[in-house]
Amino acid sequence: SMLLGCLVSLLLILGKAAESRTLHADSCSFNVHTHELRKYYSDVRSHAISGDTEIGVKILDKSLIKNVQEGQTCCFLRLLLRFYVERVFSHFSPSEPHQLRCSSALANAFVSIRRDMHKCHCHCGEETQRQIDSMHTEFDKLQIQEAAQKAVGELNTVLDWLEGLGHKTQN
């Protein structure tokens, strides 16, 4: 059943079965359970996408992430996590309890990555701030619930990028 999916993921995280990966953003490294993030996301994605009617607006364009400047990964990630924790997850409210639990689990995972990153000194350049501002601008074009739903629908891009951070420095 649906309920089981999210619960099983939770048990995996609590148990030893969850292998976390060390991701690297410039000089900052932190652990992420990318597999679990994917699992939670797959449980909420359909809801997020099915309710997204604003096809013309893209909050998190793939090109944005591709164009993160050298040395700005840490800053971009930190600002991106803040955006998702403070603006997106706080306004994303699927009606189904199961999806709500999974979106809470995602939000908590983002919060814990943020906590891990607090020890890092990320230098933020003007261009990076501009990129993040443009996300906020697109987000503000929509009603807050719609915007949050769209941003959750676009999380795929974030997860792909996060997973890529794990491969960069592994020889």
N, C-alpha and C positions, 0 to 999 in steps of 0.2 A: 504494500500500500504506500501511498504518498508519504504518510506520516513516518513510516518506517525509514524511508530514505534519509531524511535529515537526521533522525535519531541515530541511525547506524553511523553516519559521518561523525556525529558528536562523540559516539563511543570510540571511534577510531582515533579521534584527536586525543581523547583522555587516555586511551590505551597506548601501548608501545608501537602499535601498528603504523602510526602516522610518522612518516619520515619528513622532517622539515628540511628545507633546502636553504642554504646560505645564499642570499642575493647580494649583489654589489652595486652600489650607486656611488660612483666616484670613490672617495675614501671611506665611504660609509658601508658597513655590511650589517645585515640583519637576517633573522630566520623567518621563513614563510612556509606555511603548509599549503603549497600551491595546489596540490591535489584536492584538498578539502575545499579550498576556495572555489575550485571548478565545480565540485559536487553541489555546494550550496547554490552556486550561481545557476547551474542547470535546473535546479528546482524552482527558481523564481523567474528565470528568463522568459518563459512562455507567457507568464502573466504580464511582465513588463512590456513585452513586444506586442502582445495582442491588444493592449489598450492604448498603444501609441498611434495616434491618428495624425500627428503633426509631421508628415513625411518631409516637409521642406526645411525643417530645422535640424541641424546636427550640433549637439553640444560638444562632444568630444570627437573631433574628426581624426581619423587615422593619421592624416598628414601632420597634425599637431604633434603627435608623439614621435613621428619619424624625424621631425625637425628640432628635437630637443638638442640644444647645443652641447658641445664637448664640455665636460666639467659642470654641467647643469642638471644632470640626472637626479642627483640628491635633492636639489631644490625643487625641481619639477614634481618629483614624487611626493615630497613633503606637502607641497601646496595642493597637489591633486588629492591626496588622502584627506587633507583638511576640508576640501570642497565636498568630497563624498560623505565624510562623517558629519560635518556641520550642516550642509545644505540638502544633500540627496537622501541619505538614509533616514534623517529625521522627518522627512515628508513623504517617504514611500510607505504606503500602508495598504498592502494587499488584504482583501477581505478574508481570504482563507487562512486559518490559524497556522497551518503547516508552512505556507509561504512566508507568513509573518515571522515564524521562528527561524526559517532559513535566512531571511533578510537580516534578522537581528544577529545571527551567527556571522554573516558577512560583515556587518557593521562592526561587531566586536573584533573580528580579525583585523580590520582596517585600523581600529583603535589601538590594537596591540602592536601593529607594525609602526604606527606613529610613535608609540611609547618607546619602542626599540630605537627609533631614529632620533630621539631627543638627545642622545649622547653625541650625535654627529653635528659637526659644524658645516652646514650647507651654505655655500655662497650663492646668493641669488642675483643673477644679472637682470638687466632691464628687459631684455627680450623674453626671458622666461616669465617675468611678471606680466608682460603684455599677452603672452600666450594664455596664461591662466585667466587674465582679465577677459579675454575674448570668450572663454568658456562661460564665465559668469554672465556676460552679456547675452549669449545665446540662451542660457538658462532662464534669464529674466524676461525673455520674449514670451514665455508661456506661463500659464497658470502654474502655481507652485507644484501641485500634485502631478500635473501632466509632465512638467519639467523633470521632476524626480523620477517618474516612471521611465521617461525617455533616457535619462542618465543611467538608470539601472540597466536598461536594455542595451546600452552601449558599453557596459562593463567588460564585455568580451575583449574589446580593444585594450583595456587596462590590464586584464589578466594575461593576454598574449605578451604584452610588453614586459610585465613583471617576470614571466617565465623566461623571457629573453635575457633578463638581467642575471639570471642564474647561469647562463651559458657563457656569457662574455669572458669571464676570467678563468674559466676552467680549462686547463690545458690537457 
